Amino acid sequence: MKLNVIKQDGSKGTAVMVDDSVFGIKPNESVVHQAIVAELANGRQGTRASKNRSAVRGGGRKPFKQKGRGVARAGTIRSPIWKGGGVVFGPEPHDYEIKMPKKMRRLARRSVLSNRASADELVIIDKIAISSPKTKEFTEVLSTLGLEGKKVTILVSSYSDNVFLAARNIPNIYVVEATSASTYDLLDCEVLLAEKAGLALLNEQLIVKK
């Protein structure tokens, strides 16, 4: 299928050909949901923890003799029932990883891209050229393209200091290399802005080979 391309100054550029298996399929919402859940879960550190009775400092000596005081026996001042004692069944560090087959992960991204293309939420630019890492210059580009004030994920073909530095202070603007974009990156925006070369790389990565 053919997708329209615009230049940085807003004029019409040369159209780009992409594969129907990437940008023209029926979106699989179930797989997209599974991919989003997996990506968010895999992003969790899982390092939260509390100290149990053996990890709390102190309590090595028996606080008082076993018998004769008329109170319950105690072996340590760090018992969970004492103030300053350990936590019972508290959170422990653990892994939240959810594994997902490679084919399903790719299907999820193809589904989101196809939905964006059909909903006119995919803008393809010939190339993003920023002469300096200034926010003002990048804002002018967005304004020219009619994307100012919108939540935009920008897919670039390769890392560029000027583009990444100029965009990082603009709210709701996220720049990522096209081949590294996750399903969440593609979905968590109002508009996808993709460089022509970056889109070609993404198309080649996700194409269904027969």
C-alpha positions in Angstrom: 0.0 0.0 0.0 1.0 3.6 -0.6 1.3 6.2 2.2 1.6 10.0 1.7 4.7 11.8 2.8 5.1 15.5 3.7 8.3 17.5 4.0 9.4 19.4 7.0 8.1 22.7 5.6 4.6 21.2 5.2 4.8 20.6 1.4 4.0 17.3 -0.2 6.8 14.8 -0.6 7.3 11.5 -2.5 4.9 8.8 -1.3 6.3 5.7 0.3 5.3 2.0 -0.3 4.7 -0.2 2.7 3.6 -3.7 3.1 -0.1 -4.5 3.7 0.9 -7.2 6.3 2.2 -4.4 8.5 0.0 -1.4 7.8 -3.2 -3.0 6.4 -4.3 -5.8 8.7 -7.3 -6.1 10.9 -6.1 -5.0 14.4 -6.0 -7.8 17.0 -7.1 -5.9 20.2 -6.6 -9.0 22.4 -2.9 -9.4 21.4 -2.4 -5.6 21.8 -3.8 -5.8 25.3 -1.5 -8.7 26.2 1.5 -6.9 24.8 0.8 -3.7 26.8 0.3 -5.7 30.0 3.5 -7.6 29.5 5.5 -4.4 28.7 4.3 -2.5 31.7 4.9 -5.5 33.9 8.4 -6.0 32.6 9.2 -2.4 33.3 8.6 -2.8 37.0 11.7 -3.1 39.2 10.3 -5.5 41.7 12.7 -4.2 44.4 10.2 -3.3 47.1 10.9 -5.1 50.4 10.3 -5.0 54.1 12.4 -6.5 57.0 11.2 -9.6 58.7 12.2 -10.5 62.3 15.6 -11.8 61.3 16.5 -8.7 59.3 15.6 -6.1 61.9 18.6 -4.8 63.9 18.8 -5.9 67.5 17.0 -8.4 69.6 19.8 -10.9 70.0 19.3 -11.1 73.8 16.3 -12.6 75.5 14.5 -9.5 76.9 13.6 -11.1 80.2 13.6 -14.5 81.9 11.1 -17.2 80.8 9.2 -17.5 84.0 8.2 -15.6 87.1 7.0 -12.2 85.7 3.5 -13.2 85.0 3.6 -12.1 81.4 3.8 -13.9 78.1 7.2 -15.4 77.3 9.4 -13.5 74.8 12.6 -14.5 73.0 13.4 -11.3 71.2 12.4 -7.7 71.2 12.2 -7.9 67.4 9.2 -10.2 67.4 6.4 -9.0 65.0 4.1 -8.4 67.9 6.5 -5.9 69.5 6.9 -2.3 68.6 9.9 -2.0 66.3 9.7 -5.7 65.4 9.8 -7.3 62.0 7.0 -7.4 59.5 5.0 -10.6 59.0 4.5 -11.7 55.3 5.7 -8.3 54.0 6.6 -7.6 50.4 9.8 -9.3 49.1 11.8 -8.6 46.0 10.5 -10.6 43.0 10.4 -10.5 39.2 7.3 -9.3 37.4 8.4 -10.6 34.0 5.7 -11.8 31.6 7.0 -13.6 28.6 5.3 -13.3 25.3 6.0 -15.0 22.0 7.9 -13.0 19.4 5.2 -13.4 16.8 2.6 -12.1 19.2 4.7 -9.1 20.1 5.2 -8.3 16.4 1.4 -8.8 15.7 0.6 -6.3 18.4 2.8 -3.6 16.8 1.4 -4.4 13.4 -2.1 -4.1 14.8 -1.4 -0.6 16.3 0.3 0.6 13.1 -2.6 -0.6 10.9 -5.1 1.1 13.2 -3.1 4.4 13.1 -2.8 4.3 9.4 -6.6 3.7 8.9 -7.5 6.4 11.4 -5.2 9.0 9.8 -3.1 9.2 13.0 0.1 8.4 11.2 2.1 11.3 9.8 5.1 10.5 7.7 7.8 13.2 7.2 10.6 13.0 4.7 13.3 13.8 7.3 13.5 15.7 10.5 16.5 18.1 10.2 17.3 20.2 13.2 20.4 22.4 12.9 20.8 22.9 16.7 19.5 21.2 19.9 17.1 24.1 20.6 13.5 23.5 21.8 12.3 26.6 19.9 13.4 25.2 16.6 11.8 21.9 17.2 8.5 23.6 18.3 8.4 25.5 15.0 8.6 22.2 13.1 5.7 20.8 15.1 3.7 23.9 14.5 4.3 23.8 10.8 3.1 20.2 10.7 0.0 21.1 12.8 1.1 18.9 15.7 1.7 21.6 18.3 0.0 20.8 21.6 -0.7 17.2 20.7 0.8 14.1 22.3 3.2 12.7 19.7 5.5 9.8 19.5 8.3 10.5 16.9 9.9 7.5 15.1 13.3 8.4 13.8 15.6 6.2 11.6 18.6 6.7 13.9 19.7 8.6 17.0 20.4 12.3 16.6 21.6 14.5 19.4 19.9 17.6 18.0 16.5 15.9 17.7 16.5 14.2 21.1 17.9 17.2 23.0 15.5 19.6 21.3 12.5 17.5 22.0 13.1 16.4 25.5 11.8 19.6 27.2 8.5 19.6 25.2 5.6 18.1 27.1 4.0 15.0 25.6 6.7 14.6 22.9 8.6 11.3 22.9 11.4 10.4 20.4 12.4 6.8 19.8 14.2 4.9 17.1 11.6 3.2 14.9 13.0 -0.3 15.3 13.1 0.1 19.1 9.5 1.4 19.5 7.3 -0.9 21.7 3.6 -1.5 21.4 3.1 1.0 24.3 5.2 3.6 22.6 3.1 3.3 19.4 -0.2 3.4 21.3 0.5 6.0 24.0 0.0 9.1 21.8 -2.5 11.0 19.7 -0.4 11.0 16.6 2.6 9.0 15.3 5.2 11.1 13.5 7.6 8.9 11.5 10.6 9.7 9.4 10.4 8.1 5.9 13.6 6.1 6.5 12.5 5.0 10.0 9.2 3.8 8.7 11.0 1.8 6.0 13.1 0.1 8.7 10.0 -0.6 10.8 8.2 -2.0 7.8 11.2 -4.3 7.0 11.3 -5.5 10.7 7.6 -6.4 10.9 6.9 -7.6 7.4 5.4 -11.1 7.3 7.6 -13.1 5.0 5.9 -15.8 3.0 
